[in-house]
Amino acid sequence: MSGMDKAKNKLDDLGGKAKEATGKATDDKSTENEGKLDQVKSNLKDAGEKVKDAFK
């Protein structure tokens, strides 16, 4: 995995955590769920990159 991909995935994860926290603070379930979804997407991308690296 390139360092750039890893950094982008980490930023996406942190953005998701921030969105989730904002949703909790404002009692906005939609924003909270979007943040959780962003984190899941980031984790899946990260896992996919690791699989690709394993086959190089």
N, C-alpha and C positions, 0 to 999 in steps of 0.2 A: 504494500500500500504506500502510495506516495505521501510524503509529509503534508502536502497541500490538501489531499483528500481527508486525511486524518484530522487536520485542523478544522476543515469545513464541517465534518461530522460533529466534532466537539462543539463548535459554535452553534450548530443546529440544536444539539442537545441542551446547551445552556439557554438558548432562546426559548426552547420548549419549557424548561424549568421556570424561567422568568414568567412566561405566559401563564403557566399553571398557578404560580404563586399570586399573580395579579388576579386571576379568576377567583382564587380562594379568598383573597383580601376584599374583593368587591362583591363576593357572593354571586359570581357570574359563572354558572355551570358550563355554559357553552365555551367560554374562553379557557376555563380550567381543562375541559376535555380536549380542546384543540392543542393545548400545551402538552398534555399526555400523549396525544397522537404524534406530535412533532418529535417527542423523545423516542417513541417506538420506531418511527421512520428512520431516525438517526441511528439507532441501534441496529436496525436491519441493514442499512447501508454499510455500516462498519463491519458487520458480520460478513456481508457479501464481499467486501474488499479483502478481508482476511482469507476467505475461501479462494479468491482469485490468486492471492499471494502464495497460498499453499501449493498451487498447481504450476507455479512458474519454475 
